Amino acid sequence: MTWEAQLSTYISTLYEQKKAGETRAISAAVLEMSRNFSELRRFRKNDYFSEARARSAYWSYFAPRNIGRLSFLLDQLESEGHLDEIPQKPYVVDLGSGPLVGVAAFALRFAQSDARFLAVDQSRQILSEGRAYFSQFFPREKMPVQIVSGNLKGSIKKWGSRTPADLVIVANVLNEFGAPKRSMSARINFVEQVQSFVKPGGYLLLVEPAQRVASQGLSLLRDAWRGGKKMSLKAPCMGLHQCPMGMHKSSWCHTSFNWEQPEYLTTLMGHIGFEPNPVSLSYLLWQKKKRPRFSSGLRLVSQPLKRTSQGAIVLGCNDKNKIIELTHNRLPKLEDGIYRGRCVQKKKNSNLVLGTEN
Ligand SMILES: C[S@@+](CC[C@H](N)C(=O)[O-])C[C@H]1O[C@@H](n2cnc3c(N)ncnc32)[C@H](O)[C@@H]1O
Protein backbone atom coordinates (compact mmCIF):
# COMPACT_ATOMS: atom_id res chain seq x y z
CA MET A 1 0.00 0.00 0.00
CA THR A 2 1.36 3.48 -0.83
CA TRP A 3 1.67 6.04 1.95
CA GLU A 4 -1.04 8.15 0.26
CA ALA A 5 -3.45 5.18 0.35
CA GLN A 6 -2.59 4.54 3.98
CA LEU A 7 -3.16 8.21 4.74
CA SER A 8 -6.64 8.01 3.17
CA THR A 9 -7.51 4.89 5.17
CA TYR A 10 -6.31 6.48 8.42
CA ILE A 11 -8.39 9.59 7.83
CA SER A 12 -11.56 7.93 6.55
CA THR A 13 -11.61 5.42 9.42
CA LEU A 14 -11.03 8.28 11.82
CA TYR A 15 -14.10 10.10 10.50
CA GLU A 16 -16.29 7.02 10.77
CA GLN A 17 -15.26 6.54 14.40
CA LYS A 18 -15.16 10.14 15.55
CA LYS A 19 -17.96 11.96 13.75
CA ALA A 20 -20.61 13.04 16.21
CA GLY A 21 -24.02 13.74 14.67
CA GLU A 22 -25.28 14.63 11.21
CA THR A 23 -23.20 16.37 8.56
CA ARG A 24 -25.11 19.61 9.15
CA ALA A 25 -24.21 19.68 12.86
CA ILE A 26 -20.58 18.78 12.14
CA SER A 27 -20.36 21.50 9.47
CA ALA A 28 -21.70 24.11 11.88
CA ALA A 29 -19.17 23.10 14.58
CA VAL A 30 -16.28 23.18 12.05
CA LEU A 31 -17.33 26.59 10.75
CA GLU A 32 -17.53 27.98 14.27
CA MET A 33 -14.08 26.63 15.14
CA SER A 34 -12.63 27.86 11.87
CA ARG A 35 -13.87 31.39 12.64
CA ASN A 36 -12.34 31.17 16.08
CA PHE A 37 -9.03 30.10 14.55
CA SER A 38 -8.91 32.92 12.05
CA GLU A 39 -10.47 35.73 14.04
CA LEU A 40 -8.95 37.57 16.97
CA ARG A 41 -7.31 35.06 19.25
CA ARG A 42 -8.53 36.73 22.42
CA PHE A 43 -11.99 35.35 21.72
CA ARG A 44 -10.71 31.84 22.14
CA LYS A 45 -10.42 29.89 25.32
CA ASN A 46 -6.99 28.55 26.17
CA ASP A 47 -7.93 24.89 26.39
CA TYR A 48 -10.59 24.77 23.70
CA PHE A 49 -10.33 20.99 23.59
CA SER A 50 -12.10 20.79 26.96
CA GLU A 51 -15.36 21.09 24.95
CA ALA A 52 -16.65 17.93 23.27
CA ARG A 53 -18.02 19.97 20.32
CA ALA A 54 -14.56 21.44 19.62
CA ARG A 55 -12.88 18.04 19.84
CA SER A 56 -15.43 16.57 17.44
CA ALA A 57 -14.93 19.44 14.96
CA TYR A 58 -11.16 19.02 15.18
CA TRP A 59 -11.29 15.27 14.64
CA SER A 60 -13.71 15.60 11.72
CA TYR A 61 -12.01 18.31 9.73
CA PHE A 62 -8.88 20.04 11.09
CA ALA A 63 -6.92 16.95 12.18
CA PRO A 64 -7.41 15.07 8.86
CA ARG A 65 -6.50 18.12 6.76
CA ASN A 66 -3.45 18.84 8.92
CA ILE A 67 -2.30 15.20 8.84
CA GLY A 68 -2.63 15.37 5.04
CA ARG A 69 -0.73 18.67 4.78
CA LEU A 70 2.09 17.50 7.05
CA SER A 71 2.47 14.13 5.30
CA PHE A 72 2.88 15.91 1.96
CA LEU A 73 5.37 18.34 3.46
CA LEU A 74 7.44 15.49 4.96
CA ASP A 75 7.31 13.79 1.57
CA GLN A 76 8.58 16.92 -0.17
CA LEU A 77 11.35 17.50 2.38
CA GLU A 78 12.42 13.89 2.05
CA SER A 79 12.47 14.07 -1.76
CA GLU A 80 14.50 17.31 -1.62
CA GLY A 81 17.08 15.47 0.51
CA HIS A 82 16.50 17.66 3.58
CA LEU A 83 15.77 14.83 6.01
CA ASP A 84 18.77 12.67 5.10
CA GLU A 85 20.09 12.54 8.65
CA ILE A 86 16.98 11.03 10.22
CA PRO A 87 18.08 7.58 11.42
CA GLN A 88 16.33 4.28 10.75
CA LYS A 89 14.67 4.24 14.19
CA PRO A 90 14.04 7.88 14.93
CA TYR A 91 12.81 9.61 18.05
CA VAL A 92 10.23 12.22 17.06
CA VAL A 93 8.72 14.88 19.33
CA ASP A 94 5.41 16.56 18.44
CA LEU A 95 4.81 19.76 20.43
CA GLY A 96 1.25 21.16 20.58
CA SER A 97 0.30 17.89 18.93
CA GLY A 98 -3.48 18.07 19.43
CA PRO A 99 -4.73 14.57 18.55
CA LEU A 100 -1.20 13.46 17.56
CA VAL A 101 -1.30 15.13 14.17
CA GLY A 102 2.48 15.36 13.62
CA VAL A 103 3.01 11.86 15.03
CA ALA A 104 0.43 10.41 12.63
CA ALA A 105 1.82 12.29 9.62
CA PHE A 106 5.34 11.03 10.32
CA ALA A 107 4.21 7.45 10.93
CA LEU A 108 2.08 7.43 7.76
CA ARG A 109 4.79 8.87 5.51
CA PHE A 110 7.61 6.76 6.98
CA ALA A 111 5.62 3.68 7.99
CA GLN A 112 8.38 1.31 6.93
CA SER A 113 10.60 2.38 9.82
CA ASP A 114 10.01 1.92 13.55
CA ALA A 115 9.89 5.15 15.52
CA ARG A 116 9.40 6.34 19.09
CA PHE A 117 7.31 9.42 19.79
CA LEU A 118 6.70 12.02 22.46
CA ALA A 119 3.55 14.16 22.08
CA VAL A 120 3.00 17.25 24.25
CA ASP A 121 -0.11 19.39 24.51
CA GLN A 122 -1.92 21.46 27.11
CA SER A 123 -4.97 19.22 26.69
CA ARG A 124 -4.59 15.79 28.30
CA GLN A 125 -7.93 14.73 26.85
CA ILE A 126 -7.02 15.31 23.21
CA LEU A 127 -3.66 13.60 23.79
CA SER A 128 -5.34 10.48 25.22
CA GLU A 129 -7.90 10.34 22.42
CA GLY A 130 -5.14 10.85 19.85
CA ARG A 131 -3.01 8.05 21.25
CA ALA A 132 -5.95 5.64 21.48
CA TYR A 133 -6.76 6.21 17.81
CA PHE A 134 -3.12 6.11 16.65
CA SER A 135 -2.53 2.80 18.47
CA GLN A 136 -5.27 1.09 16.46
CA PHE A 137 -3.13 1.61 13.35
CA PHE A 138 0.39 1.48 14.69
CA PRO A 139 0.88 -1.10 17.47
CA ARG A 140 2.54 0.23 20.60
CA GLU A 141 5.41 -2.27 20.33
CA LYS A 142 6.32 -0.93 16.87
CA MET A 143 5.66 2.77 17.44
CA PRO A 144 5.35 3.64 21.14
CA VAL A 145 4.00 7.10 22.01
CA GLN A 146 4.55 8.86 25.31
CA ILE A 147 2.10 11.69 26.03
CA VAL A 148 2.78 14.65 28.34
CA SER A 149 0.42 17.50 29.17
CA GLY A 150 2.16 20.80 29.78
CA ASN A 151 2.25 24.48 28.93
CA LEU A 152 4.75 25.14 26.14
CA LYS A 153 5.05 28.76 27.22
CA GLY A 154 6.17 27.63 30.65
CA SER A 155 9.40 26.07 31.87
CA ILE A 156 10.91 23.34 29.70
CA LYS A 157 11.31 21.20 32.83
CA LYS A 158 7.60 20.40 32.65
CA TRP A 159 7.40 19.35 28.99
CA GLY A 160 10.89 19.08 27.45
CA SER A 161 12.27 15.79 26.25
CA ARG A 162 15.12 14.25 28.25
CA THR A 163 16.08 12.16 25.23
CA PRO A 164 17.65 14.10 22.33
CA ALA A 165 15.22 14.21 19.40
CA ASP A 166 15.92 13.42 15.75
CA LEU A 167 12.97 15.56 14.69
CA VAL A 168 10.77 18.03 16.56
CA ILE A 169 7.50 19.05 14.90
CA VAL A 170 5.65 22.19 16.00
CA ALA A 171 2.61 22.48 13.74
CA ASN A 172 -0.03 25.21 13.89
CA VAL A 173 0.92 26.17 17.43
CA LEU A 174 3.05 29.34 17.32
CA ASN A 175 0.12 31.52 16.22
CA GLU A 176 -1.59 30.53 19.47
CA PHE A 177 1.19 32.26 21.40
CA GLY A 178 -0.36 35.62 20.42
CA ALA A 179 0.05 38.27 17.70
CA PRO A 180 3.47 37.83 15.99
CA LYS A 181 5.21 41.00 17.16
CA ARG A 182 3.75 41.00 20.64
CA SER A 183 4.59 37.34 21.22
CA MET A 184 8.01 37.37 19.51
CA SER A 185 10.04 37.09 22.70
CA ALA A 186 7.85 34.16 23.88
CA ARG A 187 8.30 32.50 20.48
CA ILE A 188 12.08 32.95 20.52
CA ASN A 189 12.29 31.76 24.10
CA PHE A 190 10.28 28.68 23.11
CA VAL A 191 12.38 27.72 20.04
CA GLU A 192 15.56 28.29 22.04
CA GLN A 193 14.28 25.86 24.68
CA VAL A 194 13.25 23.37 22.02
CA GLN A 195 16.62 23.41 20.23
CA SER A 196 18.31 22.38 23.48
CA PHE A 197 16.91 18.86 23.10
CA VAL A 198 17.39 18.50 19.34
CA LYS A 199 20.14 15.96 18.68
CA PRO A 200 23.23 17.21 16.80
CA GLY A 201 22.26 16.72 13.15
CA GLY A 202 18.56 16.58 14.15
CA TYR A 203 15.77 18.79 12.85
CA LEU A 204 13.20 21.30 14.04
CA LEU A 205 10.17 21.70 11.76
CA LEU A 206 7.96 24.74 12.37
CA VAL A 207 4.66 24.79 10.48
CA GLU A 208 1.99 27.46 10.43
CA PRO A 209 -1.28 27.94 8.56
CA ALA A 210 -0.89 29.55 5.12
CA GLN A 211 -2.83 32.61 6.28
CA ARG A 212 -1.14 36.01 5.96
CA VAL A 213 -0.58 36.88 9.62
CA ALA A 214 0.49 33.36 10.66
CA SER A 215 2.88 32.98 7.69
CA GLN A 216 4.39 36.42 8.12
CA GLY A 217 4.75 35.69 11.84
CA LEU A 218 6.93 32.74 10.85
CA SER A 219 9.05 34.95 8.55
CA LEU A 220 9.42 37.44 11.38
CA LEU A 221 10.59 34.70 13.76
CA ARG A 222 13.06 33.49 11.13
CA ASP A 223 14.60 36.96 10.81
CA ALA A 224 14.61 37.66 14.54
CA TRP A 225 15.93 34.27 15.68
CA ARG A 226 18.08 33.10 12.73
CA GLY A 227 18.53 29.74 14.44
CA GLY A 228 20.40 31.09 17.45
CA LYS A 229 23.92 29.73 17.88
CA LYS A 230 23.25 26.11 16.96
CA MET A 231 20.55 25.76 14.32
CA SER A 232 20.86 26.30 10.57
CA LEU A 233 18.01 26.95 8.19
CA LYS A 234 17.51 24.17 5.61
CA ALA A 235 14.24 24.98 3.83
CA PRO A 236 12.26 26.53 2.21
CA CYS A 237 14.76 29.42 1.90
CA MET A 238 17.77 29.30 -0.40
CA GLY A 239 19.78 31.67 1.86
CA LEU A 240 19.65 33.30 5.28
CA HIS A 241 19.31 36.93 4.10
CA GLN A 242 16.22 38.73 5.30
CA CYS A 243 12.94 37.21 4.15
CA PRO A 244 11.44 39.36 1.40
CA MET A 245 7.93 38.30 2.43
CA GLY A 246 7.85 39.57 6.02
CA MET A 247 5.22 41.61 7.86
CA HIS A 248 3.02 44.05 5.96
CA LYS A 249 4.03 42.77 2.51
CA SER A 250 1.22 42.02 0.10
CA SER A 251 2.27 38.38 -0.29
CA TRP A 252 3.49 35.70 2.09
CA CYS A 253 5.58 32.59 1.69
CA HIS A 254 3.61 29.35 1.58
CA THR A 255 3.66 25.96 -0.06
CA SER A 256 0.78 24.07 -1.65
CA PHE A 257 0.04 20.45 -2.45
CA ASN A 258 -2.62 18.92 -4.62
CA TRP A 259 -4.11 16.17 -2.52
CA GLU A 260 -6.76 13.73 -3.63
CA GLN A 261 -8.30 13.74 -0.22
CA PRO A 262 -10.90 11.18 0.97
CA GLU A 263 -14.31 11.84 -0.52
CA TYR A 264 -15.99 12.51 2.80
CA LEU A 265 -13.72 15.54 3.32
CA THR A 266 -14.66 17.02 -0.05
CA THR A 267 -18.36 16.47 0.72
CA LEU A 268 -18.02 17.97 4.19
CA MET A 269 -16.15 20.98 2.79
CA GLY A 270 -18.89 21.44 0.19
CA HIS A 271 -21.45 21.63 3.02
CA ILE A 272 -19.38 24.17 4.89
CA GLY A 273 -18.62 26.22 1.76
CA PHE A 274 -14.82 25.65 1.72
CA GLU A 275 -12.80 25.12 -1.48
CA PRO A 276 -11.36 21.57 -1.45
CA ASN A 277 -7.90 22.05 -2.99
CA PRO A 278 -5.01 22.63 -2.78
CA VAL A 279 -3.83 22.19 0.80
CA SER A 280 -1.32 24.85 1.85
CA LEU A 281 0.99 25.65 4.74
CA SER A 282 3.99 27.76 5.71
CA TYR A 283 7.06 26.14 7.20
CA LEU A 284 10.67 26.48 8.29
CA LEU A 285 13.00 23.50 8.62
CA TRP A 286 16.06 23.98 10.86
CA GLN A 287 18.89 21.55 11.42
CA LYS A 288 21.30 21.40 14.35
CA LYS A 289 24.44 21.92 12.34
CA LYS A 290 27.08 24.63 12.40
CA ARG A 291 27.57 25.14 8.70
CA PRO A 292 24.43 25.92 6.78
CA ARG A 293 24.23 24.25 3.43
CA PHE A 294 21.44 25.52 1.26
CA SER A 295 20.10 23.86 -1.86
CA SER A 296 21.02 25.60 -5.07
CA GLY A 297 18.40 26.98 -7.43
CA LEU A 298 15.23 28.92 -6.77
CA ARG A 299 12.20 28.37 -4.60
CA LEU A 300 9.00 29.20 -6.45
CA VAL A 301 6.74 31.33 -4.28
CA SER A 302 3.70 31.86 -6.47
CA GLN A 303 1.38 30.26 -8.96
CA PRO A 304 1.48 31.62 -12.56
CA LEU A 305 0.52 35.30 -12.37
CA LYS A 306 -0.57 38.07 -14.73
CA ARG A 307 0.17 37.74 -18.42
CA THR A 308 2.96 39.79 -19.97
CA SER A 309 3.82 39.87 -23.67
CA GLN A 310 5.89 36.69 -23.01
CA GLY A 311 3.06 34.98 -21.13
CA ALA A 312 2.42 34.41 -17.43
CA ILE A 313 5.15 34.83 -14.83
CA VAL A 314 5.94 32.83 -11.70
CA LEU A 315 7.77 34.41 -8.75
CA GLY A 316 10.86 32.73 -7.36
CA CYS A 317 13.08 33.44 -4.35
CA ASN A 318 16.84 33.19 -5.04
CA ASP A 319 19.89 32.55 -2.84
CA LYS A 320 20.05 36.25 -1.88
CA ASN A 321 16.38 36.04 -0.85
CA LYS A 322 15.39 38.35 -3.64
CA ILE A 323 12.12 37.83 -5.43
CA ILE A 324 12.62 37.40 -9.16
CA GLU A 325 10.23 36.86 -12.04
CA LEU A 326 10.40 33.71 -14.16
CA THR A 327 8.68 33.23 -17.48
CA HIS A 328 6.08 30.54 -16.98
CA ASN A 329 6.66 28.83 -20.32
CA ARG A 330 10.35 28.24 -19.43
CA LEU A 331 9.30 26.20 -16.42
CA PRO A 332 8.62 22.48 -16.68
CA LYS A 333 4.97 21.53 -17.12
CA LEU A 334 3.70 20.16 -13.84
CA GLU A 335 1.05 17.48 -13.83
CA ASP A 336 -0.66 18.80 -10.71
CA GLY A 337 -0.19 22.45 -11.75
CA ILE A 338 1.23 23.42 -8.34
CA TYR A 339 4.33 25.61 -8.65
CA ARG A 340 4.21 27.37 -5.30
CA GLY A 341 6.72 25.83 -2.90
CA ARG A 342 8.67 23.76 -5.45
CA CYS A 343 12.37 24.19 -6.32
CA VAL A 344 13.81 24.74 -9.79
CA GLN A 345 17.38 24.45 -11.07
CA LYS A 346 19.07 26.14 -13.98
CA LYS A 347 20.83 23.48 -16.03
CA LYS A 348 23.58 24.59 -18.38
CA ASN A 349 22.29 25.60 -21.84
CA SER A 350 18.77 24.50 -21.07
CA ASN A 351 15.50 25.58 -19.59
CA LEU A 352 14.74 25.49 -15.90
CA VAL A 353 14.11 22.03 -14.47
CA LEU A 354 12.34 20.91 -11.35
CA GLY A 355 14.28 19.50 -8.41
CA THR A 356 16.95 20.41 -5.90
CA GLU A 357 20.68 20.04 -5.73
CA ASN A 358 22.27 19.82 -2.32
C1 LIG B 1 -4.37 24.33 16.12
S1 LIG B 1 -3.90 23.07 17.20
C2 LIG B 1 -2.67 22.20 16.27
C3 LIG B 1 -2.65 20.76 16.60
C4 LIG B 1 -1.76 19.94 15.68
N1 LIG B 1 -0.37 20.26 15.89
C5 LIG B 1 -2.15 20.18 14.25
O1 LIG B 1 -1.29 20.61 13.45
O2 LIG B 1 -3.30 19.93 13.89
C6 LIG B 1 -2.89 23.88 18.38
C7 LIG B 1 -2.52 22.96 19.52
O3 LIG B 1 -1.56 23.60 20.34
C8 LIG B 1 -1.93 23.40 21.68
N2 LIG B 1 -1.38 24.54 22.43
C9 LIG B 1 -1.55 25.86 22.19
N3 LIG B 1 -0.87 26.60 23.09
C10 LIG B 1 -0.27 25.73 23.93
C11 LIG B 1 0.57 25.88 25.07
N4 LIG B 1 0.93 27.08 25.51
N5 LIG B 1 1.00 24.75 25.66
C12 LIG B 1 0.66 23.53 25.21
N6 LIG B 1 -0.12 23.33 24.14
C13 LIG B 1 -0.59 24.42 23.50
C14 LIG B 1 -3.45 23.37 21.67
O4 LIG B 1 -3.99 22.71 22.79
C15 LIG B 1 -3.71 22.61 20.38
O5 LIG B 1 -3.73 21.22 20.57
The ligand as a Gaussian input file, in Angstrom:
#p B3LYP/6-31G(d) Opt

LIG

0 1
 C       -4.368000      24.331000      16.120000
 S       -3.901000      23.074000      17.203000
 C       -2.669000      22.203000      16.272000
 C       -2.654000      20.760000      16.599000
 C       -1.765000      19.942000      15.677000
 N       -0.371000      20.260000      15.891000
 C       -2.152000      20.177000      14.249000
 O       -1.291000      20.610000      13.452000
 O       -3.300000      19.930000      13.889000
 C       -2.892000      23.884000      18.384000
 C       -2.516000      22.961000      19.523000
 O       -1.561000      23.595000      20.338000
 C       -1.933000      23.401000      21.681000
 N       -1.382000      24.537000      22.429000
 C       -1.551000      25.857000      22.193000
 N       -0.868000      26.600000      23.087000
 C       -0.267000      25.731000      23.928000
 C        0.571000      25.883000      25.067000
 N        0.927000      27.075000      25.512000
 N        0.999000      24.753000      25.660000
 C        0.661000      23.532000      25.213000
 N       -0.120000      23.328000      24.144000
 C       -0.594000      24.415000      23.496000
 C       -3.447000      23.367000      21.666000
 O       -3.987000      22.708000      22.793000
 C       -3.707000      22.606000      20.379000
 O       -3.734000      21.223000      20.567000

